[in-house]
Each structure stands twice: as C-alpha cells, then as structure tokens.
C-alpha cells in the first residue's frame, strides 16, 4: 500500500468513532486559541479532540480536500503522525473508504 502523496487528499487518520482518538495534552491546550480549545472535550479527566459525525471536529471537507481548521494549533498527536509511516498506512488501509465516502457526501451534486 502506498502512502498518500498529500495528506489533504486522504484524511483517513482524522476519521474514527472513538471519542478518545486524538489526545490533547497541556502543551497543546496552551498553544490553542479559544476556538481551537472549543473543539476539545474532557473524558475521565483527560482532554481529546471532539469527534463529530465520525471524524475530528476540526476536520473540514472543502473542495475535494480534507482541511484541518486548526492546523497551526493542532495537537502534538497530529504532529507526530508522519505521512507514509507505518501508522499512516494502517489508517489509510482501515479508514480510507470511510474518508472517501464522507468526501463524496460533502461534495455538491454535479449536473
């Protein structure tokens, strides 16, 4: 399996049903502005990015691209995931179809 040539063309890593998918550490909260912090939630005393409709609440589906609305302030867990890494390839293999389906639903119907 090949890694995506561009993360904004894939987005698989941002999709999950797990509410504890993307941990947000204290250093992340300190880096985030109020809008970014509003996209987090606390579960059992730990902070995570909110998951809405099966994907990270910060993820936007715009013009055929997966765009993070808080990219400069994204959590360290997102920084650490490198395109083409073993974990990236697992995410692509397991969730690419879900990400593609979400994108298809987000696109306006073409006539």
Secondary structure in CASP SS format (residue, H / E / C, confidence):
PFRMAT SS
TARGET T0000
AUTHOR 0000-0000-0000
METHOD secondary structure of the structure
MODEL  1
X C 1.00
X C 1.00
X C 1.00
X C 1.00
X C 1.00
X C 1.00
X H 1.00
X H 1.00
X H 1.00
X C 1.00
X C 1.00
X H 1.00
X H 1.00
X H 1.00
X E 1.00
X C 1.00
X C 1.00
X C 1.00
X C 1.00
X C 1.00
X C 1.00
X C 1.00
X E 1.00
X E 1.00
X C 1.00
X H 1.00
X H 1.00
X H 1.00
X H 1.00
X H 1.00
X H 1.00
X C 1.00
X C 1.00
X H 1.00
X H 1.00
X H 1.00
X H 1.00
X C 1.00
X C 1.00
X E 1.00
X E 1.00
X E 1.00
X E 1.00
X C 1.00
X C 1.00
X E 1.00
X E 1.00
X E 1.00
X E 1.00
X C 1.00
X E 1.00
X E 1.00
X C 1.00
X C 1.00
X E 1.00
X E 1.00
X C 1.00
X C 1.00
X E 1.00
X E 1.00
X E 1.00
X E 1.00
X C 1.00
X C 1.00
X E 1.00
X E 1.00
X E 1.00
X E 1.00
X C 1.00
X C 1.00
X H 1.00
X H 1.00
X H 1.00
X C 1.00
X C 1.00
X H 1.00
X H 1.00
X H 1.00
X H 1.00
X H 1.00
X C 1.00
X C 1.00
X C 1.00
X C 1.00
X C 1.00
X H 1.00
X H 1.00
X H 1.00
X H 1.00
X H 1.00
X H 1.00
X H 1.00
X H 1.00
X H 1.00
X H 1.00
X H 1.00
X H 1.00
X H 1.00
X H 1.00
X H 1.00
X H 1.00
X H 1.00
X H 1.00
X H 1.00
X H 1.00
X H 1.00
X C 1.00
X C 1.00
X C 1.00
X C 1.00
X C 1.00
END
